[in-house]
Amino acid sequence: MTQYPSLHMVIDGERVSGGGRRTFDVVNPVTGETLAELPLADPADLDRALEVAQRGYKIWRYTPAAQRAAVLHKAAALIRERADDLARVATMEEGKPVGETRMECMASAGWFDFAAGECQRIYGRELVRPVGQRSTVRWEPVGPIAAFAPWNFPLGNPSRKLGAAVAAGCSIILKSAEETPASALGILQCLYDAGLPKEVAQAVFGVPDEVSRHLLGSPIIKKLSFTGSTVVGKHLAKLAADNMIRTTMELGGHGPVLVFDDADMEKVLATAAPGKTRNAGQVCVSPTRFIVQENVFGKFRDGMAERLGATKVGDGLDPETQMGPMANPRRPDAMEKFVANAKSKGAKVNTGGERIGNQGYFFQPTVLSEIPLDAEVMNEEPFGPLALINPYASEEQMIAEANRLPYGLAGYAWTNDVQRQRRLADEVQVGMMGLNTHMIAGPDAPFQGVQWSGHGSEDGPEGVKACMVVKAIHEA
């Protein structure tokens, strides 16, 4: 059995803990019991991390592409070798089923392998000039990066940020969520063991506002990469603006799913139900607002209620579990408030709607239907296992509802009408669109939102280029 590890920060290759530092209790969401105490950074720790990151950038920016690629490939291999232990630790601290955290390991390894290939594909260009003149355009690493990763993908989120920075030739200070530190440390250790110089990547934890203000207030940091809520993203963007720090913001969503009457309803339900309960709905691209053509509304609503109601909820380490607990006590509290508010507005609860037991952070997979648009859950990202289902008469009304909110991360649509598919691809305002699929991410595809869901890309060539700047050089 995998044991939960002792916790620390990593600065200049040193495991930093103790010393009278404040601590944070990392808890098991199944039981609410403390797994370990996490040391939190003080200002001196952050100053040291910044100084090391500056040194690390000077080392890594000039490291040959082949060497950077070799480190990433080796780290990917180590993630695969250690996948069972990494997955179990991630489940202990975040709660999702171990099958999901193991898939997260594989995705992280795949991203490292793809980023390694991008090391060799960072091409510039030469411009056409008269004889005797020469102008070139090249890409350079942006500099030291401050990266903030949330708890919902405790392995994948740190991997995205680490892989892009390492491939681009940047140094990085990673602050992952205090709820899930061991997962991030496990991924970072794979990079160290693969040969990454200790100065290139640091890991700190702390009071989020203190850490963000300290790092983003430093002239050393040249890029901010943040994944999290829109509210926090807007706050960090303001801090970054004071030093003109470049930003990549992967923020909240409120995923619309347009279901038309010509779709294969069994296929839609077989995809939508597990998509909704994946990580207990704590996914920024989770399918959430089901916008259903009215003549199939009843069939879809009842089918979702049947499937979600039959979901096996339990300990993520149990191989029979289909949905684990929510990650922290704030989430079931939020679900109760959303459901109560929707019911007060006249919404119907078709299944679920309540906590499960009095131990841990479990909440029932829930279907709400016929929900007035002024209900809080129809306007704020629920980030939980709530499926919101409403009927609509026409394609135009369905598109209007999909675009009603300022969020634009992921959208989905189910229809066999090819012309309609093209219209939806054009008209639904999101950064990623799934047509007859909920699979919208891959290491070679950009992952990004529009409007309040952020800007900039992770994954794909775009994710590496987001850690770089363009320089034009003119010679005569």
Salt bridges, closest charged atoms under 4 A:
ASP12 OD2 - ARG55 NH2 3.29
ASP12 OD1 - LYS198 NZ 2.85
GLU14 OE1 - ARG48 NH2 2.82
ASP45 OD2 - ARG21 NE 2.77
ASP47 OD1 - HIS214 NE2 2.70
GLU51 OE2 - ARG55 NE 2.70
ASP84 OD1 - ARG102 NE 2.82
GLU104 OE1 - LYS96 NZ 2.83
ASP113 OD1 - HIS73 ND1 2.75
ASP113 OD2 - ARG80 NH2 2.96
GLU118 OE2 - ARG121 NE 2.62
GLU126 OE2 - ARG134 NE 3.71
GLU140 OE1 - ARG61 NH2 3.93
GLU140 OE2 - ARG138 NE 2.99
GLU140 OE2 - LYS471 NZ 3.18
GLU178 OE2 - LYS175 NZ 2.84
GLU179 OE2 - ARG330 NH2 3.04
ASP193 OD2 - ARG82 NH2 2.91
GLU199 OE2 - LYS198 NZ 3.38
ASP209 OD2 - ARG213 NE 2.92
ASP209 OD1 - HIS235 NE2 3.08
GLU210 OE1 - ARG22 NH2 2.93
ASP262 OD1 - ARG420 NH1 3.38
GLU266 OE1 - ARG307 NH2 2.90
ASP302 OD1 - ARG301 NE 2.95
ASP333 OD1 - ARG355 NH2 2.03
GLU336 OE2 - ARG355 NE 3.06
GLU370 OE2 - ARG301 NH1 3.94
GLU370 OE2 - LYS348 NZ 3.29
ASP374 OD2 - LYS345 NZ 3.71
GLU395 OE1 - ARG420 NE 3.07
GLU395 OE2 - ARG423 NE 2.82
GLU401 OE2 - ARG289 NH1 2.95
GLU401 OE1 - ARG404 NE 2.73
GLU458 OE2 - LYS161 NZ 2.80
ASP459 OD2 - ARG160 NH2 2.90
GLU475 OE2 - ARG134 NH1 3.07
